[in-house]
Amino acid sequence: MTERAPRIYSRELIFVLSVVALIVMVALTAFFSRLYHKQVHTLADGWFAQGERDMQAGDISAALTDYRNALAYNPYNTRFQFFLAKALAAAGHGDEARAYLLNLLSESPGKGEVNLELARIAAHNGSIPDAVRYYQGAIYGEWDADPIETRWQIRRELCEFLLDHGLVKQATPEVIALAENSPPADSQRLKIVGEFLLRTRQWTRAQEVYRDLLAADRYDEEALAGAAKAAFELGQYSEAMDYFNRLPPTRRDAPDIAGSYDIARRILAVDPFLSGLPAKAKAQRAADDLVTAQARLQNCARQNGQSLQETPPRTDLQVFWAQLQRMQTDWSQSNLERYPERLDAAMEFVFRLENAGAASCGDPQGDDRALWLLGRSGSVVNR
C-alpha cells in the first residue's frame, strides 16, 4: 500500500483563514463590548431613576448615593452630573455642587438650568453680584420646555431676592421688565407685579395695574388694598379713602393698611379744600388747622429748649411764632369765612409750620402728620 503524501496548504489559504478568524474575534469582542456597555448604562440609568425617586420622597442622603453610583457607571453623563449637583445643593454642600455646575457651565454657557442653580447657591451664600449674574444668565439662557413661563418665574425670583436684600434700585428695572412680560388678563401675575411695584415705590405704575384688576373685579380685596396704598402714596387721599372704605373692616385693620387708613381719614377731616364744603366749614377747618400747627410749634420749641418770646426772633421757630401772632386776627375763623381769599395764605402757613416742626423735632404724628402730608402732597386734595 502506497503512503499518501502530506497535504500542503497554500499561503493564500492560510492568510484567508487567518483573516476570517480575526474578523470573528473582532466581531465577538465588539459584541461582548456592546453587551458590557449596555449593561453598564442599564445599571447607571437604574441608579439615576432610583435617585429621582428618593429626591421626590425627600430622602436627599439616599439620592446622593444613587446619583454617585449612576456617575460611577457613566461618569461623563452631564444630566447625571447636574442632578447630583442639585442634590448636593439641597443637602447643604454648596461648594461641591458649585464645582459640578461650573464644569457644566464651561461646556454649555447658555444652559438656563445650570445658571439658575448657580444663582440659588450664590443667593444662599449671600453673594449678591454672583447671584444677579447667574439669575440673568438663567433668564436669557436656553430652556427646553416653556421658556416664556420659566423666564417669568425666574425674573420673579430675582425680584424677590433683590427686594429682600433692600436693593430697590437694582430691583426696579427687573420689576418693570416683569410687568411688561405679564399677560394683561392674568390677574394672579398682575397682583404679584403690583406688589413688587409698591415695594419699589413705583406708585403710578402700581396704580395702573390695580385699576386694571379692579376693572375686571371691583370687589377684589387684594386689588383694593393695593390701589389704596398707591393712591395714598401719590397724595390722592380721597381716592385712597374710597378704596379703603370698600375693604372689609377686618382688612382695614390689618397692619399693612391700618396706619395709612387712619392718616387718610385724618387728612380728609382736616382738609379745608375738599370739594362741596360750604364756606363756613372751610373757615372752621382752616382755623382748627392753625390751632393744631400752633400747638406743634410750641411743643417743638419746648422740646428744643427754645423760648418763643425772644425778641428779635432768631430761630425759624421763633420767626414763625412772631408771624403767627401778627396774623391771628386776620386768620380767625370769622375773618376766614368773611374773606375766603385769605384761606390759601393761612393754609400755606400751616404747612410751613408743620415742615419746620418736622425739620426740628422729627416726623409728626396724628393730625399734625395729616397736615404735614397734605402740604407735601404737591396739590391740595380735590381742590
ABEGO torsion letter per residue (X at the ends): XBBBBBBBBBAAAAAAAAAAAAAAAAAAAAAAAAAAAAAAAAAAAAAAAAAAAAAAAGBAAAAAAAAAAAAAABAABAAAAAAAAAAAAAAGBAAAAAAAAAAAAAABAABAAAAAAAAAAAAAAGBAAAAAAAAAAAAABBBABGAAAAAAAAAAAAAAAAAAAGBAAAAAAAAAAAAAABBAABAAAAAAAAAAAAAAGBAAAAAAAAAAAAAABAABAAAAAAAAAAAAAAGBAAAAAAAAAABBAAAAABAAAAAAAAAAAAAAAABAABBGBBAAAAAAAAAAAAAAAAAAAAAAAAAAGBBAABOBBABAAAAAAAAAAAAAAAABAAAAAABAAAAAAAAAAAAAAAAAAAAAAEBBBEAAAAAAAAAAAGBBBGX
